[in-house]
Amino acid sequence: MIYREVKKSEYKILADIHIEAFKDFFLTSLGKSFLRTYYKASLKSAESIAICAVDDENKIIGFIIGCIQSKGYHKRLMKQNLLMFLYEGFVIALKKPKALFRLANNLDKTAIITDDGNYAELLSIGVSPESKGAGIGKEMIKRFEEEAKSRRCLTIALTTDYENNETVLEFYKRNGYQIFYVFTSYPNRKMYKLIKDLNII
């Protein structure tokens, strides 16, 4: 197994793995075109960290992506890629207007006053279903954290579902993440915000 930085040209592969790994998630419901736009914009950003796992056949089977400064990241991403996101927003507005409203309401996941967003954030980690259980996720998190630390990040946060998500929550806890707080995203999705001090790695 090889772990390396994701190339900017590989955004379509990330979208495909996302669809495989997160079949019932909100972002997946927005469609492949939106996911491609999102990952294309993310890979272009100097704020992003993106690492992939590549098998013996040179096929990407997993990825992890995030940013070095959580506060305002998605707003900056949209401003930097305004035309692409305007087009995707127009398409979503035609097909799923309520989904566009939900997307806008969840751009910023800092839900309490004491959360200043001053940390790196792990935004997405996906592994192809046939490759799960091989320790790929754990290794990608380790490499993501090492890269974040090399870029002077002191802490990393992430969000994950509160309900029916014990296996994922335990996975993050085993990797050193602690519950920061619980919040409810729009319209009524209960979430955990987890955080990890990078000084302990």
C-alpha positions as CSV (number, residue, x, y, z in Angstrom):
1,M,0.0,0.0,0.0
2,I,1.3,3.5,-0.9
3,Y,0.1,6.7,0.7
4,R,0.7,9.9,-1.1
5,E,-0.7,13.4,-1.7
6,V,-3.8,13.5,-3.9
7,K,-3.2,15.1,-7.3
8,K,-5.4,18.0,-8.4
9,S,-6.5,15.9,-11.4
10,E,-7.9,13.1,-9.2
11,Y,-11.0,14.9,-8.0
12,K,-13.3,12.7,-9.9
13,I,-11.9,9.6,-8.2
14,L,-12.5,11.2,-4.8
15,A,-16.1,11.9,-5.8
16,D,-16.6,8.2,-6.9
17,I,-15.2,6.9,-3.6
18,H,-17.3,9.3,-1.6
19,I,-20.5,8.0,-3.3
20,E,-19.4,4.4,-2.6
21,A,-18.5,5.1,1.0
22,F,-21.3,7.5,2.0
23,K,-24.4,6.3,0.2
24,D,-27.0,7.8,2.5
25,F,-25.2,11.1,3.4
26,F,-26.5,14.5,2.6
27,L,-23.6,15.6,0.4
28,T,-24.0,12.4,-1.7
29,S,-27.6,13.3,-2.3
30,L,-26.5,16.5,-4.0
31,G,-25.1,14.4,-6.9
32,K,-21.8,13.5,-8.5
33,S,-21.4,16.8,-10.3
34,F,-21.5,18.7,-7.0
35,L,-19.1,16.3,-5.4
36,R,-16.7,16.7,-8.3
37,T,-16.9,20.5,-8.0
38,Y,-16.3,20.4,-4.2
39,Y,-13.3,18.1,-4.4
40,K,-11.9,19.9,-7.4
41,A,-12.0,23.2,-5.5
42,S,-10.6,21.6,-2.3
43,L,-7.7,20.1,-4.1
44,K,-6.9,23.5,-5.7
45,S,-6.8,25.2,-2.3
46,A,-3.4,25.9,-0.6
47,E,-5.3,25.4,2.7
48,S,-6.2,21.8,2.1
49,I,-4.5,18.6,3.0
50,A,-5.4,15.6,0.9
51,I,-3.9,12.1,1.2
52,C,-4.8,8.9,-0.6
53,A,-4.2,5.2,-0.3
54,V,-3.1,3.5,-3.5
55,D,-3.2,-0.3,-3.9
56,D,-0.7,-2.6,-5.8
57,E,-2.6,-1.9,-9.0
58,N,-2.1,1.8,-8.7
59,K,-5.8,2.3,-7.9
60,I,-6.9,4.9,-5.3
61,I,-8.9,3.0,-2.7
62,G,-9.2,5.6,0.1
63,F,-8.7,9.3,0.8
64,I,-8.7,11.8,3.5
65,I,-9.1,15.5,3.0
66,G,-9.3,18.5,5.3
67,C,-8.0,22.0,5.9
68,I,-5.5,23.8,8.1
69,Q,-7.9,26.5,9.2
70,S,-11.5,25.5,9.8
71,K,-13.0,28.9,10.4
72,G,-14.4,30.3,7.2
73,Y,-12.8,27.6,5.0
74,H,-15.9,26.7,3.0
75,K,-16.8,30.3,2.4
76,R,-13.3,31.0,1.1
77,L,-13.5,27.9,-1.0
78,M,-16.7,29.1,-2.6
79,K,-15.4,32.7,-3.2
80,Q,-12.3,31.3,-4.9
81,N,-14.4,29.1,-7.2
82,L,-17.5,31.2,-7.4
83,L,-18.6,30.4,-11.0
84,M,-18.3,26.6,-10.4
85,F,-20.4,26.8,-7.2
86,L,-22.9,29.2,-8.6
87,Y,-23.6,26.7,-11.4
88,E,-23.9,23.8,-9.0
89,G,-26.2,26.0,-6.8
90,F,-28.4,26.8,-9.7
91,V,-28.8,23.1,-10.6
92,I,-29.5,22.1,-7.0
93,A,-32.0,25.0,-6.7
94,L,-33.9,23.6,-9.7
95,K,-33.9,20.0,-8.6
96,K,-33.8,20.2,-4.8
97,P,-34.4,23.8,-3.5
98,K,-34.7,22.6,0.2
99,A,-31.3,20.9,-0.2
100,L,-29.7,24.2,-1.2
101,F,-31.1,25.9,1.9
102,R,-29.8,23.1,4.1
103,L,-26.3,23.3,2.5
104,A,-26.2,27.1,3.1
105,N,-27.2,26.6,6.7
106,N,-24.5,24.0,7.4
107,L,-21.5,25.8,5.9
108,D,-20.2,26.8,9.3
109,K,-20.3,23.9,11.9
110,T,-19.1,26.0,14.8
111,A,-22.1,25.7,17.0
112,I,-21.1,27.2,20.4
113,I,-19.7,30.6,21.3
114,T,-16.5,29.1,22.8
115,D,-15.7,27.3,19.5
116,D,-13.6,29.8,17.6
117,G,-12.8,27.5,14.7
118,N,-9.1,28.1,15.2
119,Y,-8.0,24.5,14.3
120,A,-7.4,22.2,11.4
121,E,-10.3,20.2,10.4
122,L,-10.7,16.7,9.0
123,L,-13.6,17.1,6.6
124,S,-13.9,13.7,4.8
125,I,-12.3,10.3,5.1
126,G,-13.5,7.6,2.7
127,V,-12.4,4.0,1.9
128,S,-13.8,1.8,-0.8
129,P,-16.2,-0.7,0.8
130,E,-14.1,-3.7,-0.4
131,S,-11.0,-2.3,1.3
132,K,-12.4,-1.6,4.7
133,G,-10.9,-3.3,7.7
134,A,-7.4,-3.2,6.5
135,G,-6.2,-0.3,8.7
136,I,-6.3,2.2,5.8
137,G,-8.3,4.8,7.6
138,K,-6.1,4.7,10.7
139,E,-2.9,5.2,8.6
140,M,-4.5,8.0,6.6
141,I,-5.4,9.8,9.8
142,K,-1.9,9.5,11.1
143,R,-0.4,10.9,7.9
144,F,-3.0,13.7,7.8
145,E,-2.1,14.7,11.4
146,E,1.6,14.6,10.6
147,E,1.1,16.9,7.7
148,A,-1.1,19.3,9.7
149,K,1.5,19.4,12.5
150,S,4.2,20.2,9.9
151,R,2.1,23.1,8.8
152,R,2.0,24.4,12.4
153,C,-1.5,23.3,13.3
154,L,-1.9,22.7,17.1
155,T,-5.3,20.9,17.1
156,I,-7.6,19.0,14.7
157,A,-11.3,18.8,14.8
158,L,-14.0,16.8,13.0
159,T,-17.7,16.2,13.1
160,T,-19.5,12.9,13.1
161,D,-23.1,11.7,13.6
162,Y,-24.5,11.3,17.1
163,E,-27.2,8.7,16.4
164,N,-26.4,5.1,15.5
165,N,-22.7,5.8,15.0
166,E,-21.0,4.0,17.8
167,T,-18.5,2.2,15.6
168,V,-17.3,5.3,13.9
169,L,-17.1,7.2,17.2
170,E,-15.0,4.5,18.8
171,F,-12.7,4.5,15.8
172,Y,-12.0,8.2,16.3
173,K,-11.6,7.8,20.1
174,R,-9.0,5.0,19.5
175,N,-7.2,7.5,17.3
176,G,-7.0,10.0,20.1
177,Y,-10.0,12.2,19.4
178,Q,-12.2,13.4,22.3
179,I,-15.7,14.8,22.4
180,F,-15.6,18.6,22.3
181,Y,-19.3,19.2,22.3
182,V,-22.6,18.0,20.9
183,F,-24.7,20.2,18.6
184,T,-27.6,20.0,16.1
185,S,-27.1,20.9,12.5
186,Y,-29.9,22.1,10.2
187,P,-32.6,20.9,10.0
188,N,-32.4,18.4,13.0
189,R,-29.3,16.3,12.8
190,K,-27.5,15.7,16.1
191,M,-23.7,15.7,15.7
192,Y,-20.5,15.3,17.7
193,K,-17.7,17.8,17.4
194,L,-14.4,15.9,18.2
195,I,-11.0,17.4,18.8
196,K,-7.4,16.2,19.2
197,D,-4.3,18.0,20.6
198,L,-1.5,17.4,18.1
199,N,1.1,17.9,20.7
200,I,0.5,14.4,21.9
201,I,1.6,12.8,18.7
